[in-house]
Every structure is written in structure tokens, then in C-alpha cells.
Amino acid sequence: MSFTQHYANWFRRLLPSPFSIAVLLTLFTLFLTLVYSPKPTTELLLDWQEGLWNSNLLAFAFQMMLMLVLGHTLALSSFFDALVSSLIKPINTTAKAAAIVTFSTILVAFINWGLALVFGAIIARKIGERFTKQQLPLNYPLIGASGYVGLMVWHGGLSGSALAKAAEKGHLQEIAHNTSLPDAVTYSQTVFSSLNITGFLLLLVLIPLVFYLLGKRLNSGIPSIEAVKLKHEKPNHLQGAEFIDHLGFVSKSIGVGLVALAIYIAVIYEGPSLGFISPNYINFGMLALCLLLHQNFQTFLEAIDDAIKGSSGILIQFPLYFGILALMQSGGLINLISDWFITISNAQTLPIYTFLSAGLVNLFVPSGGGQWAIQGPIVLDAAIKLGVPLPKIILAMAYGDQLTNMMQPFWALPLLSITGLKAKEILPYTLILMLIGLVVFTGVLLVF
């Protein structure tokens, strides 16, 4: 049995479903809180129950769900279908395919993680179909891994959960229960900082180059793939007002109006700063583009039906993470862990420890938003006490969270479903991606 098969089997035996992990983490946190906190058990349980339904955090969960659903819906539009078809026209070797898929998926992931996840899967699938039809040799697992690379760069992009929430006015003070924190950390300080842009550009150059060289060495095998249906057909008979749902000019006119409003908010209403970028603005812009680029309301709603299945994990798991956060805050565990971080760290090493610990936590909490809810208050408190810039510590946590997506198969499930690949087939190549990311992220955190 190969190393990757052992690895996949080990992961399957060791880790239950993400929901089960969230339940086990809740029980573990409750046990630690009962041991450490002097508060009565009933008071801790009541605090946990209230934390599950924290209205502000539930709004955050809904924002993250919409980012995934609208990004997925946008990837299913006829516009992106045509874009993918044009991208793959010049591809005739595994090396070219690997380079183009990684490069384009990284760019898309900078915009939206849900969009990148589905975009990467669809372009990998279409390449597989084309090479099958033309009987060209292709290392299909390598191309599948190339389409998954977006999950290693997304958290440093526009839809990064921690970065988006940090840019929302008042969120940092609320999540950390610390009024001394700044009102917001804007995208100019995180997404578009020299630290983040340098890391992003390095990945944009290194990953396609490495995968191009891998493709030249591994250009073998002909995939056998059945056609996958990416678009829905228009029904033959429409009854009554149903025809409105199929009028393209209605949805596109509304889409144009919403895009114009989004541009007005960005350019005129908010001025030249990047303070307008928030989860709500990102979702508004995504909704506008979905209406503009889909054929009509009907294809938009059918794409929503397909996309919303992938958001079920956020819907049911996030409240459990919010309950864990409430327990940690109520029982004093956040201050305890933060103080421990401070004793082993200094201003130079804290970002590295945060990066590595975030990668470990992501294996058990495979959600950037859920991880921010739990780990965010800890790293913010430690950063304030050690004098580490908040943008840097937020990026360090984001980098760690996204890095181990390359060995955590949870978010690969949509891609595996679309491409027909198995986790053990893409793991050898996603591990290579993780090693590249480890070097790049560690480097930029040390240099900047």
C-alpha cells in the first residue's frame, strides 16, 4: 500500500465527520471549563446555550453561508461556463493544464473562495472531458489537485472570513470583549498589505511553475469521464406568470442596476479608501453579478439550489463553535490560553506560533469562520499584550487556517464530486502545495 493510501486511510479512521468533531470539541471545552472555572455548572451551561444563538455571530454565519452559496452560483453561470471553455482551448498537455488551472484558480480564489472551489473543479472536469474525447494523455489527479489550490489562498483574499470580519466596524471589540481594540482593521492593512500581496504573488508564480514541471514529468494516462451537466434546460411549457422567471432582460436589468449601485458605493459614497469592503458588501456584489451573468431568474434559482447543499456544514456547525467561544469566555479559558501564548512567545515569534497553531486547529475545525470565532479572541489578546500589529496576527491565523486545507479533505468534497476523483488520488499533489505554502507563508511572516 502506498504512502498516500496509508495517509487517506489514517485520516478516515482518525477523524469523524466535522459535525461530530464540533460536538466532541464542545464536550472537551466544557470539561476544561468545569475543571478551571469557579463558576457553577448550571451557569456555564446557560452561558453556552446563550452563546449558541448569539445574534451577532449568527449574522456572521449567514454572511459566510452567502459567500459560499453566491460564489458557487456565480461559477455555475453561463458566463463562467464560456470563460472556462475559452481557457482550456490552448491546452494540449498535462503541464499546460496544471499551470493554467493553478494560475486561474489562485486568481479566482483571491476574489471568492466558494467561486474558486467550484471554478477549479469545473475547469479540471472540462479538461478531463476534452482530453478523454481527443484521447490525449493526462495526469488527471494532478489537474484535480490544481483545481483545489484556491483553498490555500482564499483566506488572504477578499472573502477571507477573519479579514472580512476584522474590517467590519466594531467586530474586533465585540468578539474579544475588549474596547481598547481598534474599531476595525481594513483591507488596506490586511488584504492589500505588502506582506499579503508579496505572499500572494509568490504563490501565483511558484505554484504554476512547480506544477508545470510536475506535469512534464507526469504526462501519462487517459481519463475516462462521463459528461457532467453544468447547465439546466429550459422547460417546454410555461404556465401563467412563470414566463417572468425566464425573461433574461428582467434579471439582467436588475443585475446592471445592482452592479451600478455597488460601484457607486465603492467609488463615490465611501470615497477612495477600502473601508467599504465588508462581508455585506462582498455578498451584495456577488448577488449583483449572479443576476447579471445568469441567463435569467430560473437558471439563477436552479444554481442556488445546487450551491446551497454545500453550505449545510456552516449552517449546523457554526452555532456549536459559537457555544464553544461562549464557554471559553465565560470560564476564563481565553485569558488562560492567551497568557500561555505570551509566556512562550515574543513579538517576533508570536505570528509564527499563531500560524502553526492555526494550521493544527484547522484539521479539527475545517472552517475559517468557525476558527476565527474560537481562535480570534485568543490571538488578538496576545497580540495586544506583546505589541504585535493586529493586521499581521490576523493574517498569520488566516495563513495557518488555509494551509492545512491541503491535507484536510473536508472542503475537497465538492471538487471530488464534480471531478469523480478520490481524495487519495489528489493527496500526493496537495501535500506538495502545502509544502510550497509553508515556505512562502513562513517567509513573509518572518520578513515583514
VOZALUM-325539 format. One record per residue (C-alpha): y, x, z. Coordinates in nm, 3 decimals, padded with zeros to 5 digits. Each point is the difference from the previous one (the first is absolute). Layout:
atom v: Y | u: X | w: Z
...
REM end
This chain:
atom v: 00.000 | u: 00.000 | w: 00.000
atom v: 00.344 | u: 00.135 | w: -00.099
atom v: 00.284 | u: 00.070 | w: 00.243
atom v: 00.199 | u: -00.301 | w: -00.125
atom v: -00.298 | u: -00.232 | w: 00.048
atom v: -00.044 | u: 00.130 | w: 00.356
atom v: 00.374 | u: -00.048 | w: 00.054
atom v: 00.004 | u: -00.357 | w: -00.134
atom v: -00.308 | u: -00.093 | w: 00.207
atom v: 00.154 | u: 00.160 | w: 00.311
atom v: 00.320 | u: -00.199 | w: -00.048
atom v: -00.196 | u: -00.322 | w: -00.047
atom v: -00.210 | u: 00.057 | w: 00.313
atom v: 00.287 | u: 00.117 | w: 00.221
atom v: 00.276 | u: -00.248 | w: -00.084
atom v: -00.034 | u: -00.379 | w: 00.013
atom v: 00.241 | u: -00.231 | w: -00.181
atom v: 00.376 | u: 00.055 | w: 00.054
atom v: 00.015 | u: -00.329 | w: 00.193
atom v: -00.278 | u: 00.114 | w: 00.234
atom v: 00.185 | u: 00.328 | w: 00.049
atom v: 00.316 | u: -00.191 | w: 00.095
atom v: -00.198 | u: -00.203 | w: 00.256
atom v: -00.162 | u: 00.313 | w: 00.146
atom v: 00.339 | u: 00.175 | w: 00.018
atom v: 00.137 | u: -00.303 | w: 00.186
atom v: -00.283 | u: 00.017 | w: 00.257
atom v: 00.039 | u: 00.377 | w: 00.035
atom v: 00.377 | u: -00.031 | w: 00.053
atom v: -00.053 | u: -00.277 | w: 00.254
atom v: -00.244 | u: 00.220 | w: 00.192
atom v: 00.243 | u: 00.295 | w: 00.005
atom v: 00.285 | u: -00.226 | w: 00.107
atom v: -00.201 | u: -00.151 | w: 00.284
atom v: -00.088 | u: 00.349 | w: 00.124
atom v: 00.354 | u: 00.141 | w: -00.028
atom v: 00.235 | u: -00.290 | w: 00.068
atom v: 00.065 | u: -00.146 | w: 00.348
atom v: 00.068 | u: -00.342 | w: -00.157
atom v: -00.245 | u: -00.285 | w: 00.071
atom v: -00.260 | u: -00.070 | w: -00.268
atom v: 00.130 | u: -00.351 | w: -00.062
atom v: 00.353 | u: 00.130 | w: -00.064
atom v: -00.129 | u: 00.257 | w: -00.251
atom v: -00.207 | u: -00.264 | w: -00.180
atom v: 00.299 | u: -00.233 | w: -00.020
atom v: 00.214 | u: 00.283 | w: -00.141
atom v: -00.274 | u: 00.067 | w: -00.257
atom v: -00.016 | u: -00.366 | w: -00.099
atom v: 00.377 | u: -00.019 | w: -00.046
atom v: -00.006 | u: 00.322 | w: -00.202
atom v: -00.242 | u: -00.151 | w: -00.249
atom v: 00.262 | u: -00.252 | w: -00.107
atom v: 00.317 | u: 00.208 | w: 00.030
atom v: 00.218 | u: -00.179 | w: -00.254
atom v: 00.182 | u: 00.310 | w: -00.122
atom v: -00.325 | u: 00.191 | w: -00.051
atom v: -00.160 | u: -00.298 | w: -00.173
atom v: 00.293 | u: 00.002 | w: -00.240
atom v: -00.078 | u: 00.367 | w: -00.060
atom v: -00.365 | u: -00.087 | w: -00.077
atom v: 00.109 | u: -00.263 | w: -00.249
atom v: 00.237 | u: 00.249 | w: -00.165
atom v: -00.288 | u: 00.247 | w: -00.044
atom v: -00.227 | u: -00.272 | w: -00.138
atom v: 00.262 | u: -00.090 | w: -00.259
atom v: 00.040 | u: 00.365 | w: -00.102
atom v: -00.371 | u: 00.018 | w: -00.078
atom v: -00.029 | u: -00.343 | w: -00.162
atom v: 00.313 | u: 00.027 | w: -00.216
atom v: -00.085 | u: 00.355 | w: -00.104
atom v: -00.350 | u: -00.111 | w: -00.099
atom v: 00.142 | u: -00.302 | w: -00.183
atom v: 00.243 | u: 00.220 | w: -00.193
atom v: -00.287 | u: 00.226 | w: -00.108
atom v: -00.178 | u: -00.304 | w: -00.146
atom v: 00.296 | u: -00.097 | w: -00.220
atom v: -00.018 | u: 00.014 | w: -00.379
atom v: 00.273 | u: 00.266 | w: 00.007
atom v: -00.212 | u: 00.242 | w: 00.202
atom v: -00.306 | u: -00.085 | w: -00.208
atom v: 00.194 | u: 00.109 | w: -00.311
atom v: 00.137 | u: 00.306 | w: 00.182
atom v: -00.349 | u: 00.114 | w: 00.099
atom v: -00.127 | u: -00.050 | w: -00.354
atom v: 00.280 | u: 00.216 | w: -00.139
atom v: -00.060 | u: 00.269 | w: 00.261
atom v: -00.365 | u: 00.047 | w: -00.089
atom v: 00.044 | u: 00.014 | w: -00.380
atom v: 00.031 | u: 00.382 | w: -00.024
atom v: -00.284 | u: 00.064 | w: 00.247
atom v: -00.323 | u: 00.137 | w: -00.148
atom v: -00.133 | u: 00.240 | w: 00.268
atom v: -00.076 | u: -00.014 | w: 00.371
atom v: 00.266 | u: 00.268 | w: 00.063
atom v: 00.278 | u: -00.201 | w: -00.167
atom v: -00.115 | u: -00.318 | w: 00.171
atom v: -00.002 | u: 00.160 | w: 00.346
atom v: 00.347 | u: 00.151 | w: -00.049
atom v: 00.162 | u: -00.319 | w: -00.135
atom v: -00.163 | u: -00.232 | w: 00.255
atom v: 00.097 | u: 00.216 | w: 00.299
atom v: 00.356 | u: 00.059 | w: -00.127
atom v: 00.071 | u: -00.366 | w: -00.080
atom v: -00.168 | u: -00.133 | w: 00.316
atom v: 00.202 | u: 00.235 | w: 00.223
atom v: 00.323 | u: -00.121 | w: -00.164
atom v: -00.097 | u: -00.366 | w: 00.044
atom v: -00.105 | u: 00.061 | w: 00.363
atom v: 00.349 | u: 00.127 | w: 00.078
atom v: 00.124 | u: -00.349 | w: -00.089
atom v: -00.267 | u: -00.217 | w: 00.163
atom v: -00.341 | u: 00.066 | w: 00.150
atom v: -00.159 | u: -00.332 | w: -00.095
atom v: 00.120 | u: 00.041 | w: -00.357
atom v: -00.137 | u: 00.357 | w: -00.014
atom v: -00.337 | u: -00.095 | w: 00.145
atom v: -00.066 | u: -00.261 | w: -00.268
atom v: 00.179 | u: 00.191 | w: -00.278
atom v: -00.216 | u: 00.307 | w: 00.063
atom v: -00.317 | u: -00.210 | w: 00.002
atom v: 00.089 | u: -00.184 | w: -00.320
atom v: 00.097 | u: 00.311 | w: -00.196
atom v: -00.322 | u: 00.175 | w: 00.112
atom v: -00.204 | u: -00.303 | w: -00.106
atom v: 00.171 | u: -00.026 | w: -00.340
atom v: -00.061 | u: 00.367 | w: -00.068
atom v: -00.365 | u: -00.050 | w: 00.088
atom v: -00.024 | u: -00.296 | w: -00.238
atom v: 00.168 | u: 00.191 | w: -00.282
atom v: -00.221 | u: 00.307 | w: 00.038
atom v: -00.310 | u: -00.221 | w: 00.021
atom v: 00.094 | u: -00.182 | w: -00.319
atom v: 00.068 | u: 00.325 | w: -00.186
atom v: -00.301 | u: 00.179 | w: 00.154
atom v: 00.219 | u: 00.283 | w: 00.133
atom v: -00.114 | u: 00.218 | w: 00.294
atom v: 00.186 | u: -00.078 | w: 00.324
atom v: -00.035 | u: 00.088 | w: 00.368
atom v: 00.068 | u: -00.355 | w: 00.114
atom v: -00.013 | u: 00.067 | w: 00.379
atom v: 00.270 | u: 00.266 | w: -00.044
atom v: 00.221 | u: -00.256 | w: -00.177
atom v: -00.071 | u: -00.256 | w: 00.272
atom v: 00.111 | u: 00.249 | w: 00.265
atom v: 00.309 | u: 00.073 | w: -00.212
atom v: 00.093 | u: -00.369 | w: 00.018
atom v: -00.027 | u: 00.007 | w: 00.380
atom v: 00.246 | u: 00.288 | w: 00.051
atom v: 00.288 | u: -00.243 | w: 00.056
atom v: -00.131 | u: -00.072 | w: 00.350
atom v: 00.077 | u: 00.363 | w: 00.092
atom v: 00.369 | u: -00.018 | w: -00.096
atom v: 00.096 | u: -00.361 | w: 00.067
atom v: 00.123 | u: 00.037 | w: 00.358
atom v: 00.271 | u: 00.243 | w: -00.110
atom v: 00.121 | u: -00.248 | w: -00.263
atom v: 00.211 | u: -00.313 | w: -00.013
atom v: -00.272 | u: -00.226 | w: 00.145
atom v: -00.105 | u: 00.234 | w: 00.283
atom v: -00.045 | u: -00.221 | w: 00.307
atom v: 00.149 | u: 00.238 | w: 00.258
atom v: 00.287 | u: 00.104 | w: -00.227
atom v: 00.086 | u: -00.357 | w: -00.098
atom v: 00.002 | u: -00.125 | w: 00.358
atom v: 00.197 | u: 00.300 | w: 00.125
atom v: 00.267 | u: -00.090 | w: -00.255
atom v: 00.024 | u: -00.353 | w: 00.138
atom v: 00.291 | u: -00.036 | w: 00.241
atom v: -00.108 | u: -00.021 | w: 00.364
atom v: -00.373 | u: 00.055 | w: -00.062
atom v: -00.025 | u: 00.345 | w: 00.159
atom v: 00.166 | u: -00.116 | w: 00.320
atom v: -00.222 | u: -00.306 | w: 00.012
atom v: -00.338 | u: 00.163 | w: -00.062
atom v: 00.065 | u: 00.290 | w: 00.239
atom v: 00.190 | u: -00.205 | w: 00.262
atom v: 00.269 | u: 00.269 | w: -00.005
atom v: 00.362 | u: -00.094 | w: -00.064
atom v: 00.098 | u: 00.367 | w: -00.032
atom v: -00.174 | u: 00.021 | w: -00.336
atom v: 00.214 | u: -00.036 | w: -00.314
atom v: 00.040 | u: -00.341 | w: -00.157
atom v: -00.195 | u: 00.112 | w: -00.309
atom v: -00.132 | u: 00.303 | w: -00.187
atom v: 00.090 | u: -00.066 | w: -00.363
atom v: -00.189 | u: 00.087 | w: -00.317
atom v: 00.251 | u: 00.274 | w: -00.075
atom v: -00.131 | u: 00.174 | w: 00.314
atom v: -00.370 | u: -00.059 | w: -00.068
atom v: -00.111 | u: -00.104 | w: -00.351
atom v: 00.274 | u: 00.192 | w: -00.180
atom v: 00.025 | u: 00.291 | w: 00.242
atom v: -00.051 | u: 00.352 | w: -00.132
atom v: -00.317 | u: 00.029 | w: 00.212
atom v: -00.163 | u: -00.309 | w: -00.151
atom v: 00.117 | u: 00.051 | w: -00.359
atom v: -00.125 | u: 00.361 | w: 00.006
atom v: -00.344 | u: -00.112 | w: 00.121
atom v: -00.012 | u: -00.281 | w: -00.255
atom v: 00.091 | u: 00.227 | w: -00.292
atom v: -00.256 | u: 00.260 | w: 00.106
atom v: -00.271 | u: -00.266 | w: 00.002
atom v: 00.123 | u: -00.139 | w: -00.333
atom v: -00.048 | u: 00.342 | w: -00.159
atom v: -00.300 | u: 00.143 | w: 00.187
atom v: -00.235 | u: -00.299 | w: -00.001
atom v: 00.010 | u: -00.073 | w: -00.376
atom v: -00.035 | u: 00.374 | w: -00.068
atom v: -00.302 | u: 00.041 | w: 00.231
atom v: -00.165 | u: -00.316 | w: -00.132
atom v: 00.065 | u: 00.106 | w: -00.361
atom v: -00.184 | u: 00.326 | w: 00.070
atom v: -00.280 | u: -00.191 | w: 00.174
atom v: -00.024 | u: -00.234 | w: -00.297
atom v: -00.043 | u: 00.291 | w: -00.240
atom v: -00.297 | u: 00.123 | w: 00.205
atom v: -00.152 | u: -00.346 | w: 00.060
atom v: 00.039 | u: -00.172 | w: -00.338
atom v: -00.347 | u: -00.154 | w: -00.018
atom v: -00.178 | u: -00.333 | w: 00.009
atom v: 00.075 | u: -00.330 | w: -00.175
atom v: 00.083 | u: -00.292 | w: 00.233
atom v: -00.155 | u: -00.339 | w: -00.068
atom v: 00.250 | u: -00.266 | w: 00.100
atom v: 00.012 | u: -00.372 | w: -00.063
atom v: 00.337 | u: -00.143 | w: -00.099
atom v: 00.212 | u: -00.105 | w: 00.296
atom v: 00.222 | u: -00.304 | w: -00.028
atom v: 00.355 | u: 00.087 | w: 00.107
atom v: 00.186 | u: -00.297 | w: -00.143
atom v: -00.056 | u: -00.374 | w: 00.028
atom v: -00.028 | u: -00.239 | w: -00.289
atom v: 00.231 | u: -00.294 | w: -00.050
atom v: -00.176 | u: -00.336 | w: 00.044
atom v: -00.041 | u: -00.219 | w: -00.306
atom v: 00.149 | u: -00.320 | w: 00.142
atom v: 00.302 | u: -00.036 | w: 00.224
atom v: 00.073 | u: -00.319 | w: 00.190
atom v: 00.342 | u: -00.130 | w: 00.097
atom v: 00.234 | u: 00.253 | w: 00.156
atom v: -00.264 | u: 00.275 | w: -00.019
atom v: 00.169 | u: 00.126 | w: -00.317
atom v: 00.288 | u: 00.135 | w: 00.215
atom v: -00.236 | u: 00.258 | w: 00.147
atom v: -00.072 | u: 00.127 | w: -00.351
atom v: 00.358 | u: 00.023 | w: -00.128
atom v: 00.075 | u: 00.370 | w: -00.024
atom v: 00.376 | u: -00.035 | w: -00.028
atom v: 00.018 | u: -00.179 | w: 00.339
atom v: -00.170 | u: 00.276 | w: 00.199
atom v: 00.169 | u: 00.277 | w: -00.195
atom v: 00.346 | u: -00.156 | w: 00.040
atom v: -00.048 | u: -00.019 | w: 00.375
atom v: -00.135 | u: 00.355 | w: -00.003
atom v: 00.309 | u: 00.125 | w: -00.185
atom v: 00.225 | u: -00.174 | w: 00.252
atom v: -00.183 | u: 00.151 | w: 00.298
atom v: 00.003 | u: 00.349 | w: -00.155
atom v: 00.374 | u: -00.035 | w: -00.059
atom v: 00.050 | u: -00.100 | w: 00.364
atom v: -00.208 | u: 00.297 | w: 00.118
atom v: 00.214 | u: 00.234 | w: -00.211
atom v: 00.318 | u: -00.160 | w: 00.135
atom v: -00.116 | u: 00.052 | w: 00.360
atom v: -00.085 | u: 00.364 | w: -00.070
atom v: 00.301 | u: 00.099 | w: -00.208
atom v: 00.291 | u: -00.218 | w: 00.112
atom v: -00.072 | u: -00.188 | w: 00.324
atom v: -00.145 | u: 00.294 | w: 00.197
atom v: 00.182 | u: 00.277 | w: -00.187
atom v: -00.134 | u: 00.344 | w: -00.093
atom v: -00.199 | u: 00.060 | w: 00.322
atom v: -00.374 | u: -00.065 | w: 00.026
atom v: 00.036 | u: -00.220 | w: 00.305
atom v: -00.091 | u: -00.309 | w: -00.203
atom v: -00.363 | u: 00.113 | w: -00.039
atom v: -00.218 | u: -00.184 | w: 00.250
atom v: -00.337 | u: -00.181 | w: -00.012
atom v: 00.177 | u: -00.325 | w: -00.082
atom v: 00.196 | u: 00.156 | w: -00.287
atom v: -00.311 | u: 00.169 | w: -00.142
atom v: -00.193 | u: -00.327 | w: 00.008
atom v: 00.291 | u: -00.187 | w: -00.155
atom v: 00.016 | u: 00.250 | w: -00.285
atom v: -00.378 | u: -00.018 | w: -00.050
atom v: 00.011 | u: -00.380 | w: -00.013
atom v: 00.279 | u: 00.014 | w: -00.258
atom v: -00.197 | u: 00.243 | w: -00.220
atom v: -00.319 | u: -00.206 | w: 00.033
atom v: 00.177 | u: -00.313 | w: -00.129
atom v: 00.169 | u: 00.199 | w: -00.275
atom v: -00.306 | u: 00.186 | w: -00.125
atom v: -00.270 | u: -00.268 | w: 00.028
atom v: -00.039 | u: -00.238 | w: -00.291
atom v: 00.077 | u: -00.309 | w: 00.208
atom v: -00.042 | u: -00.158 | w: 00.343
atom v: -00.368 | u: -00.069 | w: -00.068
atom v: -00.099 | u: 00.362 | w: -00.067
atom v: 00.217 | u: 00.107 | w: 00.297
atom v: -00.178 | u: -00.242 | w: 00.236
atom v: -00.345 | u: 00.095 | w: -00.130
atom v: 00.083 | u: 00.367 | w: 00.058
atom v: 00.117 | u: -00.091 | w: 00.353
atom v: -00.337 | u: -00.167 | w: 00.062
atom v: -00.178 | u: 00.318 | w: -00.107
atom v: 00.230 | u: 00.228 | w: 00.197
atom v: 00.010 | u: -00.188 | w: 00.329
atom v: -00.370 | u: 00.066 | w: 00.066
atom v: 00.083 | u: 00.364 | w: 00.060
atom v: 00.250 | u: -00.082 | w: 00.275
atom v: -00.246 | u: -00.169 | w: 00.235
atom v: -00.040 | u: 00.317 | w: 00.205
atom v: 00.372 | u: 00.012 | w: 00.077
atom v: 00.005 | u: -00.369 | w: 00.091
atom v: -00.274 | u: 00.017 | w: 00.262
atom v: 00.022 | u: 00.361 | w: 00.123
atom v: 00.374 | u: 00.047 | w: 00.055
atom v: 00.023 | u: -00.241 | w: 00.297
atom v: -00.273 | u: 00.205 | w: 00.172
atom v: 00.202 | u: 00.318 | w: -00.053
atom v: 00.306 | u: -00.176 | w: 00.142
atom v: -00.205 | u: -00.097 | w: 00.305
atom v: -00.107 | u: 00.365 | w: 00.042
atom v: 00.366 | u: 00.103 | w: -00.016
atom v: 00.092 | u: -00.260 | w: 00.264
atom v: -00.276 | u: 00.128 | w: 00.231
atom v: 00.113 | u: 00.361 | w: -00.043
atom v: 00.360 | u: -00.090 | w: 00.072
atom v: -00.079 | u: -00.228 | w: 00.294
atom v: -00.245 | u: 00.243 | w: 00.161
atom v: 00.213 | u: 00.312 | w: -00.051
atom v: -00.247 | u: 00.173 | w: -00.236
atom v: 00.270 | u: 00.072 | w: -00.257
atom v: 00.199 | u: 00.206 | w: 00.247
atom v: -00.317 | u: 00.175 | w: 00.118
atom v: -00.109 | u: 00.100 | w: -00.353
atom v: 00.355 | u: 00.093 | w: -00.096
atom v: 00.031 | u: 00.227 | w: 00.304
atom v: -00.332 | u: 00.165 | w: -00.093
atom v: 00.127 | u: 00.065 | w: -00.352
atom v: 00.310 | u: 00.159 | w: 00.148
atom v: -00.200 | u: 00.232 | w: 00.227
atom v: -00.201 | u: 00.145 | w: -00.291
atom v: 00.281 | u: 00.002 | w: -00.257
atom v: 00.342 | u: 00.138 | w: -00.073
atom v: 00.259 | u: -00.094 | w: -00.262
atom v: -00.183 | u: 00.205 | w: -00.266
atom v: -00.359 | u: -00.111 | w: 00.067
atom v: 00.052 | u: -00.370 | w: 00.079
atom v: 00.026 | u: -00.105 | w: -00.369
atom v: -00.327 | u: 00.185 | w: -00.077
atom v: -00.182 | u: -00.155 | w: 00.296
atom v: 00.136 | u: -00.340 | w: -00.099
atom v: -00.119 | u: 00.051 | w: -00.358
atom v: -00.352 | u: 00.101 | w: 00.106
atom v: -00.034 | u: -00.273 | w: 00.265
atom v: 00.121 | u: -00.263 | w: -00.247
atom v: -00.272 | u: 00.108 | w: -00.242
atom v: -00.259 | u: -00.047 | w: 00.274
atom v: 00.137 | u: -00.338 | w: 00.111
atom v: -00.005 | u: -00.122 | w: -00.363
atom v: -00.379 | u: 00.035 | w: -00.008
atom v: -00.018 | u: -00.273 | w: 00.265
atom v: 00.315 | u: -00.198 | w: -00.084
atom v: 00.002 | u: -00.005 | w: -00.383
atom v: 00.341 | u: -00.162 | w: -00.029
atom v: 00.334 | u: 00.176 | w: -00.011
atom v: 00.174 | u: -00.297 | w: 00.156
atom v: -00.255 | u: -00.040 | w: 00.278
atom v: 00.010 | u: 00.372 | w: 00.071
atom v: 00.380 | u: -00.001 | w: 00.016
atom v: -00.014 | u: -00.283 | w: 00.253
atom v: -00.232 | u: 00.204 | w: 00.226
atom v: 00.101 | u: 00.363 | w: -00.059
atom v: 00.366 | u: -00.048 | w: -00.094
atom v: 00.133 | u: -00.053 | w: 00.356
atom v: -00.190 | u: 00.306 | w: 00.124
atom v: 00.130 | u: 00.244 | w: -00.261
atom v: 00.355 | u: -00.139 | w: 00.019
atom v: 00.012 | u: 00.055 | w: 00.376
atom v: -00.143 | u: 00.352 | w: -00.030
atom v: 00.243 | u: 00.087 | w: -00.280
atom v: 00.301 | u: -00.114 | w: 00.202
atom v: -00.106 | u: 00.204 | w: 00.305
atom v: -00.070 | u: 00.317 | w: -00.204
atom v: 00.299 | u: -00.032 | w: -00.230
atom v: -00.200 | u: -00.041 | w: -00.323
atom v: 00.190 | u: -00.184 | w: -00.278
atom v: -00.126 | u: -00.357 | w: -00.024
atom v: -00.029 | u: 00.001 | w: -00.382
atom v: -00.230 | u: 00.302 | w: 00.019
atom v: -00.227 | u: -00.146 | w: 00.268
atom v: -00.023 | u: -00.333 | w: -00.187
atom v: -00.095 | u: 00.183 | w: -00.321
atom v: -00.256 | u: 00.212 | w: 00.189
atom v: -00.173 | u: -00.314 | w: 00.123
atom v: 00.017 | u: -00.155 | w: -00.348
atom v: -00.154 | u: 00.311 | w: -00.160
atom v: -00.290 | u: 00.006 | w: 00.245
atom v: -00.066 | u: -00.370 | w: -00.049
atom v: -00.020 | u: 00.028 | w: -00.379
atom v: -00.190 | u: 00.331 | w: -00.011
atom v: -00.329 | u: -00.124 | w: 00.145
atom v: -00.006 | u: -00.303 | w: -00.229
atom v: -00.179 | u: 00.249 | w: -00.226
atom v: -00.299 | u: 00.001 | w: 00.238
atom v: 00.037 | u: -00.354 | w: 00.139
atom v: -00.158 | u: -00.245 | w: -00.250
atom v: 00.173 | u: -00.316 | w: 00.129
atom v: 00.287 | u: -00.012 | w: -00.251
atom v: -00.226 | u: 00.122 | w: -00.282
atom v: -00.188 | u: -00.331 | w: -00.001
atom v: 00.226 | u: -00.174 | w: -00.260
atom v: -00.025 | u: 00.304 | w: -00.230
atom v: -00.378 | u: 00.020 | w: 00.042
atom v: -00.028 | u: -00.370 | w: -00.080
atom v: 00.208 | u: 00.029 | w: -00.319
atom v: -00.152 | u: 00.325 | w: -00.127
atom v: -00.360 | u: -00.071 | w: 00.101
atom v: -00.024 | u: 00.340 | w: 00.168
atom v: -00.149 | u: 00.074 | w: 00.343
atom v: 00.177 | u: 00.175 | w: 00.285
atom v: -00.242 | u: 00.294 | w: -00.004
atom v: 00.080 | u: 00.059 | w: -00.368
atom v: 00.373 | u: 00.052 | w: 00.050
atom v: -00.015 | u: 00.172 | w: 00.341
atom v: -00.049 | u: 00.355 | w: -00.131
atom v: 00.325 | u: -00.028 | w: -00.195
atom v: 00.203 | u: -00.189 | w: 00.262
atom v: -00.089 | u: 00.277 | w: 00.246
atom v: 00.156 | u: 00.248 | w: -00.244
atom v: 00.310 | u: -00.221 | w: -00.006
atom v: 00.006 | u: 00.006 | w: 00.380
atom v: -00.014 | u: 00.380 | w: 00.010
atom v: 00.294 | u: 00.023 | w: -00.243
atom v: 00.194 | u: -00.248 | w: 00.211
atom v: -00.082 | u: 00.187 | w: 00.322
atom v: 00.150 | u: 00.321 | w: -00.140
atom v: 00.310 | u: -00.168 | w: -00.147
atom v: 00.084 | u: -00.219 | w: 00.300
atom v: -00.056 | u: 00.277 | w: 00.254
atom v: 00.213 | u: 00.233 | w: -00.212
atom v: 00.302 | u: -00.229 | w: -00.029
atom v: -00.013 | u: -00.090 | w: 00.370
atom v: 00.007 | u: 00.369 | w: 00.090
atom v: 00.270 | u: 00.101 | w: -00.250
atom v: 00.252 | u: -00.283 | w: 00.047
REM end
